[in-house]
Amino acid sequence: MLSSAIGTSELDQRLAAFRTKLSEMSLDAFVVPRADLHQGSLVAACDERLAFMTGFTGSVGLAIITDADAAVFVSQLYPEQLDREAPPAFEREMLTEADVGQWLARSLQADWQVGFDPRHLSIFWHDRLAEFCNHAGARLVAAPDNPVDAIWHDRPSAPDGRIEALPEDLAGVSAASKLEELTAELIDKGAQIAVETRLDNVAWLMNLRGCDVPLVQVPHAALVLEAGQRPTLLLADHGRLERDGVRVPTSVDVTSLEALPRVLGHVGGPGKTALLDETYTPVLVRDALRHAGTHCVLEPSATALRKTRKNATELAGMRACHRTDAVAWFEMSAWLAKHVPEAVSNGASLSEWDAALKMIELRRRSSDYLEESYHPISAVGSNATMSHYHTPDKGSSIIRIDAPFLFDTGAQYINGTTDTTRTYVFSDQPPDGFRQAYTAVFKGFFSLATTRFAKGTRGDQLDAIARRPIWDVGLDYDHATGHCVGHRLSIHERPIKIEKTHNPFALDAGMVVTIEPGFYRPQTETQQGFGIRIENIFEIVEDQDGFLRFETLTFAPIDTRQLDRDALSSAERGWLNTYHETCLAVVEPRLSEAALDWARNACAPV
């Protein structure tokens, strides 16, 4: 990961060199998305082009650079982080169609050539940018070479990590069976071709795991499937399969990822129809298929939707890994409760990064642990007002007893993936307004966690259930209330979300989702900033009457000391007591003596 500590002067020098390169390429502007060929939220170090150019290290963003202007567009999660990391030379904008379009209307001139790399720009954003350029009299053009790479002289090498097969006793279904099901669905829709470039989709289909992208457990790969023909798996350095002793179904051809345009040209042709997901497919794929005469239909990936519904083996693995993770969470909570006050009283210091490293140490005690599932959000005080705060490994803030501490961290285990957030206070005197907000967040969490809902219900129809108790006290939060979680894959599994924005996909039994309401109060001259989030992972299960409900998979203690107990209903008290009783039963035989003493007190009935 590129560090946000890149100096402004160095970033300004890169911007000047980049503009010189654009002039040499006869381009007037260039689009730099935070994406690689695979359009995921995490990329390898060699693909961190947006961070290299702007200093912004968040997972969602896009920059547009002209000879005179430059802007970085980010999601609603990242404005504060953008302010901290990007130099003044870049304007700060929101990553919405309206904001991007308005900025281009102001900045572009007629007859300008706006370059882009077709490997890195999704079909969705290509088509919107092309329309905006046309309105300004400019033209969006594919660049044969990426100018960022041309000036990035010490660009990291492409990853060459180990690839492994996920055995069927962990995957539950063979790769051959998954490919057959996808082919049958393709034929039912009257299409002949499906192309998957999203890494977690390919890894799931082929029962492969790897380490080319940090924290996601995937190799760089793509899959091209044509009904009635042999599927083609494309891998970066496909010789690694033989090197690592990995076998794929004999019915699958294997070739180099660099051969993707050639393979698409071969399978495409007049009279054929290809299904492409516009959000997660680079425009390179559509261009190659159209060049061969193929009709391209844009619709959500069938693989992505199928993958969200876990099979019985995947669900068993997810349940097991969360019980393992629970031990680390109890040990961590007990460690924080002891060491934060001790460090302060002894004149020592315990940083956000120290806490993140301690959690990794505790998780490593399990032989099933592989790596973290995302960069930890270990945030004290006003740092936690950024809901996706990027905790630096150097120079992180010191955890204090007079400031709330938000800790959001998850792990990859051999049998599943975890994602949990807890908020701690180490003083009996929390900031003004904290107790009311914390209680409202818990009420929102409880409200959705205990909801039963009919089949066919979407995430946007459930979102307000979690927000209602928070809205009741005049508060809100800007992020989604929940998302699907992959099985030893991406922590944010698309396309299912629980959020305000309309999501056309219904929740269903077998999905594994988070519930994570929060509240984030900015720092001002008169009030202390803090962030609050409570997050568990749940399995969606079907009751006998056909209704669906959430069944908890996470067994981490919730800090009850900061709750306004007089404001809790009997149902909320009962849920908390039962939850903590279950948590203790899960972890008691495996906790250290010190952690067990702390746990019995922390899980006492309210």
GUZAMI-249250 format. One record per residue: residue in one letter; x negated, y, z of N, C-alpha, C in turn. Coordinates in steps of 0.2 Angstrom, whole numbers, plus 5000, padded with zeros to 4 digits. Layout:
% GUZAMI-249250
AXYZXYZXYZ/...
This chain:
% GUZAMI-249250
M499649945000500050005000499650065000/L499750114996499350174995499550215001/S499050245004499150285010499450355009/S499950375013500150445013499650495015/A499050475017498550525019498150555013/I498350535007498050565001498150645002/G497550675001497550745002497850784996/T498150844998498550884993498050894987/S497450914988496950934983496850874978/E496750814981496650754977497350744972/L497850754975498550744971498550794966/D498350854967498350904962497950894957/Q497350864958496850844953497150794949/R497450744952497750694948498350724943/L498650764946499250794942498950834936/A498350874937498050904931497750854926/A497450804929497150754924497750714920/F498350704923498850674920499150724914/R499150784916499450834911498950834905/T498350834906497850834901497950764896/K498050714900498250644896498850654892/L499350684895499950694891499850734885/S499450784885499350824879498950784874/E498550744876498150704871498650654868/M499150634871499650584869500150614865/S500150684864500650724861501350714864/L501350714871501950704875502050774879/D502650794880502850854883503050844891/A503150774892503450754899503350684899/F503350654905503350584906503750564913/V504050504912504450484918504050424922/V503950434928503550384932504050364937/P504350304936504850274941504450234946/R504750224952504450184957504750104956/A504450084950504650014948504049984944/D504149914943503649874939504149844934/L503849794931504249754926504949724929/H504849714935505349674938505949714942/Q505849774943506349824945506549804953/G506049784957506149764964506049824968/S506249824974506049884979505349884982/L505049824981504349814983503949794977/V503349824976502849814971502149804973/A501749764969501049754971500749824971/A500149824974499749884974499549914968/C499449864963499249894956499849924952/D500449914955501049954952501350004956/E500950034961501150094965501050154961/R501250164955501150224951501450284954/L502050284957502350344959501950364965/A501750324970501350344976500650374973/F500350344968499750364966499750434963/M500350454960500450524957500650574962/T501050554967501450594971501250594978/G500950534981500850524988501450494991/F502050494988502650464991502650394991/T502750364997502650294997503350254999/G503950284998504550254999504650204994/S505250164995505350114990505850134984/V506150194985506650214979506450284977/G506250294971506050354969505850354961/L505850414959505650424952505350504951/A504850504947504550574946504650584939/I504750654937504650674930504150734930/I503650734926503150774926503150814919/T503150874918503050914912502450954912/D502250994907501651034907501651084913/A502251104914502351164919502651144926/D503151094925503551074931503451004933/A503650984939503650914941504150914947/A504450854947504950844953504950764955/V505050754961505150684963505850674966/F506150624963506850614965506950554969/V507250554975507250504980507950494982/S508050434985508750414988508850454995/Q509450454997509650495003509250465009/L508850415009508550385015507850425016/Y507650455010506950475011506750555010/P507250595011507050665010506450695015/E506550675021506050695026505350665025/Q505350595023504650565021504350595015/L504750615010504550655004504250715006/D504550755010504250815012503550805016/R503450755019502850745023502350725018/E502450685013501950655009501850685002/A502350714999502150744992501850814993/P501450834988501150904988501650954986/P501551014987502051064985502151074978/A501651044974501751054966502351014964/F502650964968503250934966503850954969/E504350974965505050994968505350924971/R505750934976506050884980506850884977/E507050824975507750814972507950744975/M508650744974508950684976509050634969/L508950574970509050524965509750504963/T510050554960510750544957510750564950/E511250534946511250554939511350634939/A511750664943511950734942511350774943/D510950754949510350794950509750784945/V509650724943509150714937509350754931/G510050754929510250784923510150854924/Q510350884929510250964930509550984930/W509150944933508450964933508150964926/L508350914922508050904915508350964911/A508950974912509251034908508951094909/R508651104915508251174917507551164914/S507251104914506551104913506351084906/L506851054902506651024895506751084890/Q506351074885506451124879506551084873/A506851114868507051084862506451054859/D506550994856506050964852505450934856/W505550934863505050904867505150824866/Q504550794867504450724867504350704875/V504850664877504850644884504650564885/G504050554887503850484887504050444893/F504050374892504150324897503850264895/D503750224900503450154899504050104899/P504250074894504750024893504749964898/R504149954900504049894905504349914912/H504349984913504550004920505150034921/L505550054916506150094916506750044915/S507250044920507750004919508250024913/I508649984911509149994906509550054908/F509750054914510250104917509950174917/W509350174919509050244919508750264912/H508550224908508350234901508950274898/D509550244898510150264895510350334897/R510350344904510550404907510050464905/L509350444905508850494903508850514896/A509050464892509050474885509650524883/E510150514887510750564886510550634888/F510250634894510050704896509550734892/C509150694889508650724884508950754878/N509450714875509850734869510150794870/H510450804876510850864878510450924877/A509750914879509250974879508950984873/G509150934868508750944861508050904861/A507950874867507350834867507450764865/R506850724866506950654864506550604869/L506850554871506550504875506150454871/V505550444872505150404867504750354872/A504650294869504250244873503550254871/A503150254876502350264876502050204875/P501550194870501250134869500750114875/D500550164879500050164884500350204890/N500250184896500450214902499950264904/P500050334904499550384906499350384913/V499750354917499550344924498950294925/D499050244921498550194921497850224918/A497950264913497350294910496950334915/I497250364920496850414924496750374931/W497050314932496950284938496350234938/H495750264939495150234937494950174942/D495250184949495050124953495750084955/R496150084950496750044951496649974953/P496949954958496849884960497049834955/S496749774956496849714951497449684952/A497749654947498349624947498349564952/P498849544956498749494961498649424958/D498249384962498149314959498249264965/G498849274969498949234975499149164973/R499249134978499449064978500249054976/I500349004972501048994970501248924973/E501848914976502048854979502748834977/A502848774977503548744975503948744982/L504548774982504948764988505248694988/P505148654992505348584992506148584993/E506448534990507148524990507448524997/D507048495001507348485008507348555012/L507048615008507148675011507648715006/A507548704999507948734995508648714994/G508748644995509448624995509748594989/V509448634983509748614976509048614972/S509048574967508448564963508448624958/A507848644955507848694950508248674944/A508148614942508548584936509248594937/S509548584942510248594944510448664943/K510048704946510248784946510248804938/L509748784934509748804927510348774923/E510548714925511148684922511748724923/E511848744930512448784932512348854928/L511848884928511748954924511948944917/T511648894914511848884907512548874905/A512948834910513648824909514048884910/E513748924915514148994916514049034910/L513449034907513249074901513749054895/I513848994894514248964888514948984890/D515248984896515849004898516049074896/K515549114896515549184895515449204887/G515349154883515349164876514649184874/A514149184878513449204877512949144876/Q512349164873511849114872511249124876/I511149184878510449204881510549244887/A510149224892510149254899509349274900/V509249334902508549344904508449374911/E508049344915507949364922507249384923/T507149454925506549474926506449494934/R507049494937507049514944506649454948/L506149464952505749414955506149364960/D506549394964506849344968507349304965/N507649324959508149284955507749224952/V507149244949506749194946506449144951/A506249164957505949124962506549074964/W507149104965507649064968507849004963/L507949024956508148984951507648924950/M506948944951506448894949506148854956/N506448874962506248854968505448864969/L505248924967504548944968504448994973/R503948994976503749054981503049074980/G502849134982502149154980502049214985/C501449254983501249304987501049364982/D501249374976501049424972501349494974/V501949494977502249554980502249544987/P501949594991501949584998502649585001/L502749545006503349535010503949505007/V503849485001504449454997504349384996/Q503749354996503649284995503849264988/V503649294983503749284976503149294971/P503049254966502549264961502849314955/H502449344952502649384946502849334941/A503449344939503749294934504349324931/A504549294925505249304922505449234919/L506149234917506449174914506849194909/V506749154903507149164897507549104896/L508249104896508649044895509049054889/E509049004885509449004879509848934879/A510548944879510948884879510748834873/G510648774875510448714870509748714869/Q509348754872508648754871508248754877/R507648734877507248734883507148804886/P507248814893507148874896506348894896/T506148954896505448974896505349014903/L504848984907504649024913504049054911/L503949124912503449164910503049184917/L502449174918502049184924501449224922/A501349274927500649304926500149254928/D499649244923499149194924499549124925/H499849094921500249034922499748974923/G499148984922498648924924498648914932/R498948964935498948954943499448894945/L499848874941500248814942499848754943/E499448744938498948684938498448694944/R498248754945497748774950498048754957/D498648774958498948764965499348694965/G499348654960499648594960500448594960/V500648644957501448654957501748634950/R502248594951502548564945503248594945/V503448614938504148634937504448584933/P505148584932505548534929505248524922/T505148464919504848454913505248484907/S505848494908506248524903506148604902/V505648634906505548704906504848714903/D504848754898504148784895503848834899/V503248834899502848884903502348924899/T502348994900501949034896501749094900/S501349134897501149194900501649254900/L501649294906502149344906502049394901/E501449404899501249454893501649434887/A501849374886502149354880502849364880/L503149404885503849414885504149444879/P503849494876504249524870504249474864/R503649434864503649384858504149324860/V504249304866504749254867505449274866/L505549334868506249364867506349374859/G505849394855505949394848506149324845/H505849274848505949204845506649184847/V506949194853507549164855508149214852/G507949274851508549324849508649314841/G509149334839509349334832510049354831/P510249374824510949394823511449334825/G511949364827512549314829512449294836/K511949304840511849284847511949344851/T512149324857512349374863511949354869/A511649414872511249404878511549444883/L511549414889511849454895511249484899/L511349544900510749584904511049624910/D510749624915510949664921510549734920/E510949784919510649854917510249884923/T510449864929510149894935509449864936/Y509349804934508749764936508349734930/T508449764924508149734919507749794915/P507149784914506749844910507049854903/V507049914900507349924894506849884888/L506249864890505849824885506249764883/V506649734888506949674886507549684881/R507949734882508449744877508149764871/D507649804871507349834864507049774860/A506749724863506549664860507049624857/L507649614861508149574859508549604853/R508649674854508949714848508549714842/H507949714843507449714837507549644833/A507749594837507849524833508549524831/G508949574832509649564829510149544835/T509949534841510449504846510849564849/H511549544850512049584853511949574861/C511749634864511649634871512249664875/V512449624880513049634884512749654891/L512949714894512749724901513249704906/E513049664911513449644916512949614922/P513249624928512849594934512549524933/S511949514935511649454935512049394938/A512249344934512549284937512149254943/T511449254942511049224946511049264953/A511049324953511049364959511649354963/L512249344960512849334964512849264966/R512649214962512549144965512149134971/K511549174970511049164976511249194982/T511749244982511949274989512349224993/R512649174989513049124993512649064994/K512349055001511849015003512148945003/N511748895001512048825002511948795009/A512148735010512148715017511348705020/T510948695016510248685018509948755019/E510048805015509848865016510048895022/L510748885023511048915030510748885036/A510648815035510248785041509648815042/G509248825037508548865038508648935041/M509148965039509249035041509349035049/R509848985051509948985058509348965062/A508948915059508348895063507848945064/C507748985058507249035059507349095063/H508049105064508249165068508149145076/R508249075077508149055084507349055086/T506949045081506249055082506049125083/D506349175079506249245079506449275086/A507049245089507249265095506749265100/V506349215101505849205106505349265105/A505149285099504749345098505049405100/W505649415099506049475101506049485109/F506249425112506249435119505549445122/E505049415120504349425122504149495121/M504349525115504149595113504549645118/S505149635119505549675123505249685130/A505149625133504849615139504149655139/W503749645134503049675134503149755134/L503549775130503649845129503949875136/A504349845139504649865146504049875151/K503549825150503049825155502449875153/H502249875147501649905145501749975143/V502350005140502350075139502350115145/P502750105150502650145157501950135160/E501650075159500950065162500450105158/A500550105152500050145148500050215150/V500650245150500750315152500450335159/S500650285164500450305171499650295171/N499350255167498650245167498250295163/G498650335160498250385155498050355149/A498350295147498150265141498650275136/S498550245130499050265125499250195121/L499850195119500150135115500450165109/S500250145103500550185097501050135094/E501450175089501950135085501650075082/W501050085079500650035075500449975080/D500249995086500049945091500649895092/A501249925093501849885094502049845088/A501949865082502049825076501549765076/L500949775078500449725078500549675083/K500849695089501049655094501549605092/M502049635088502649585086502349535081/I501849555077501549505072501249455076/E500849475081500449425086500949375089/L501549395091502049355094502349305089/R502449335084502749285079502349235076/R501649255076501149205074501149145078/R501349145084501349085089501749035086/S502249045081502648995078502248975072/S502148905071501848875065502248885059/D502948905060503348915054503348995051/Y502949035055502949105052502449105046/L502649155042502249165036501949235035/E502449285036502249355035502849395037/E502749465038503349505039503749515033/S504349525034504849525028504949595025/Y504649645029504649715026504149755031/H503949815028503449855032503849875039/P503549865045503949875051504149955051/I504749965054504850035056504850045063/S504250065065504150075073504050145074/A504650175077504650245076504850275083/V504450325086504650355092504950425091/G505350445095505650515095505850535088/S505650595086505850625079505650585073/N505150535074504950495068505550455066/A505950435071506550385070507150425067/T507050485066507650525062507550505055/M507050475053506950455046507150375046/S507750365043507950295044507550245041/H507150255036506650215033505950245034/Y505750265040505150285042504550235040/H504050255037503450215035502950225041/T502950175045502450175051501750175048/P501250225049500650225046500150175051/D499750135047499250095051498750135055/K498650195053498150245056498450305058/G498350325064498650395066499350395067/S499650335069500350335071500450365078/S501050385079501250425085501250375091/I501050405097501050375103501750365106/I501950305108502550285111502550325118/R503150355120503150395126503750375130/I503750385136504350365140504950415140/D504750475137505250525137505650535130/A505450485126505750485119506050415117/P506650405115506850345112506350315107/F506350245107505950205102506350165098/L506350175091506750125087506250075084/F506450015084505949955082506349915077/D506249915070506549885065506049835062/T506149775062505549725060505949655058/G505649625053505849555051505249515049/A505449455048504949405046505149355041/Q504649325037504749275033504449205036/Y504949165037504749095040504849045034/I504548985035504548935030505348915028/N505748935033506448905031506948965031/G506749035031507149085030506849155032/T507349205032507049275033507449305038/T507149355042507449385048507449465047/D507849505050507949575050508349595056/T507949635060508349655066508049725068/T508549765071508349825074508549835081/R508149865085508349875092508149945094/T508449985098508250045101508150045108/Y507550075110507350065117507250135120/V507450145127507250205131506950175137/F506350205139505950185144505950225150/S506450275150506550325156507350315158/D507450335164508150345166508450405164/Q508050455161508350515158508250525151/P508650485147508650495140508850565138/P508650585131508850655129509550665129/D509750725130510450745130510850725124/G511350695124511750665119511550595117/F511050575119510850505117511350445119/R511550455126511950395129512650395125/Q512950455123513550455120513450425113/A512950445109512750415103512650345103/Y512250325107512050255108512650205109/T513050235113513750195115514150195109/A514150245105514650245099514350205094/V513650195093513350155088513550075090/F513450065097513649995099514349985097/K514750025099515450015097515650005090/G515250045086515350025078515049955076/F514549945079514249875078514749815080/F514949825086515449775089516049775085/S516349835083516949835079516949795072/L516349805069516349765062516149695064/A515649685069515449615070516049565072/T516549595075517149555077517749555072/T517649585067518149595062518349525058/R518949505057519149455053519449495046/F519249465040519549495034519749445029/A520149465025520449415020519949405014/K519949355011519549335005519649395000/G519149414996519249464991519049534994/T518949535000518749605003518049625001/R517949684999517349714997516949745003/G516349755003515949795008516149865009/D516349895004516549965005517249975008/Q517649915008518249915012518149905019/L517549875021517349865028516949915031/D516649955027516150005030516450055035/A517050075034517350125039517450095046/I517550025046517649995052517050005057/A516450005055515850015059515850095060/R516050135056515950205057516450235061/R517050205062517550245065517350265072/P517050215076516950245083516350295083/I515950295078515450345077515750415075/W516150405070516550465068516950495074/D517250455078517650485083517350535088/V516650525088516250575092515950625088/G516150635082515850685077515150665074/L514950605074514350585071514450545065/D513850525061513850485055513150465054/Y513050425049512350405046512450395039/D511850405036511750415028511650345025/H511450295028511250235025511850185025/A511750125021512250075021512350045028/T512950015029513049985035512749905035/G512649885029512449815029512249795022/H511849745021511649715015511549635016/C511549605010511349535010510649525011/V510449465014509749445015509649385012/G509049375008508849325004508549265009/H508549205006508249145009507549145008/R507149165012506349165011506249205005/L506649265004506549304998506649375000/S506949414996506949484997507449505003/I507249545007507649565013508249605011/H508249635005508849675003509049634996/E509449594997509749544992510349574988/R510149594982510749634978511149574975/P511849594973512049664973512549684979/I512649634984513149644989512849694994/K513349744996513149795001513849805005/I513749825011514249855015514049935016/E514449975012514250045012514850085010/K514850155010515350195008515550195001/T514950194997515050184990515350124987/H515850134982516150074980515650024977/N515849954980515449904977515949854975/P515849834968516449794966516449714968/F515949694972515849624973516149604980/A516549554980516849534987516349494991/L516449504998516049465002516349395002/D515949345004516149275003515849235008/A516149175010515849125015515149105012/G514649095016513949075014513549135013/M513749195013513349255012513049265019/V512449295019512049315025511949385025/V512249425029512249495029512049525035/T511749595035511649635041512249675043/I512349695049512749745051512249795055/E512249855053511749895056511949975056/P512449985060512650065060512050095064/G512050165064511550205067511750275068/F511350315070511350385071510650415071/Y510550475068509950505068509950575069/R509750605074509750675076509150715074/P509150755070508450795068508250835074/Q507550835074507250885079507350955077/T507450995082507551065081507151095087/E507151165087506851205092507151195099/T507851175099508151175105508451105107/Q508351055103508550985104508050935102/Q507950875106507450825104507750785099/G507350765094507550725088507550645090/F507950605088507950535089508350495084/G508250435084508550385079508850325083/I509450305081509750245085509950195079/R509850135080510150085076510150015079/I510649985079510749915081510949875075/E510449825074510549775068510449705070/N510949665068510949595068511049565061/I510849505060511049465054511649415056/F512149415051512649375052512749325046/E513049265047513249225042514049235041/I514249235035515049245034515249175034/V515749155038516049095038516849095037/E517149045035517849035034518149005039/D518749035042519149005047519648955044/Q519948915048520448865046521048895042/D521148965044521748995040521549025034/G520849025032520649055026520349115026/F520449155032520149215033519349205035/L519049265033518249265034518049305041/R517549285043517249315049516549315049/F516249355054515449355055515249315061/E514749275059514549235065513749255066/T513549275072512949295072512349245072/L511849265068511249225068510649255072/T510649315074510149355078510249345085/F509749325089509849325096509249365099/A509349425098508849475102509249515107/P508949535112509349575118509449645115/I510049665117510249735116510249775123/D509849825122509749865128510449895131/T510649865137511349885139511249945144/R510649965146510550015152510750085149/Q510750095143510850155140511650165138/L512050115139512750115137513150155142/D513550195140514050225145514550165146/R514450135152514850075153515650095154/D515750155157516450175158516750175151/A516450185146516750195139516850135136/L516650075139516650015135517349975137/S517649945132518249915133518049845136/S518649805139518449745141518249695136/A518549705130518249665124517549675123/E517349735123516649755121516149725127/R516349725133516049705139515949625138/G516549595136516549525136516049495130/W516149535124515649515119514949515121/L514749575124514049585126513849525131/N514249515136514049465141514049395137/T514449375133514449305130513849305125/Y513649365122513149365117512449355121/H512349395126511749385130511749315134/E512249285136512249215138511949165133/T512249175127512049135122511249145120/C511049215120510349225118509949195123/L510049195130509649165135509649085134/A510249055132510248985131509748965125/V509749005120509248995114508548995116/V508349055120507649065121507349035128/E507749025133507549005139507048955140/P507048905136506548845137505848865134/R505848925130505248935126504949005128/L505249035133504949105135504349095140/S503949135140503449145145503749165152/E503449145158503749165164503949235165/A503449275163503549355163504149375159/A504149345153504749365149505349345151/L505349285154505949255157506249295162/D505849315167506049355172506349425170/W506049455165506349515162507049495158/A507049445155507649425151508249415155/R508149375161508749365165509049435168/N508549475169508849545172509149585166/A508849585160509049625154509749595152/C509849525153510449495150510949485155/A510949525161511449515166512049545164/P512649515166513249545164513349615165/V513749645160513949715161514649725164/
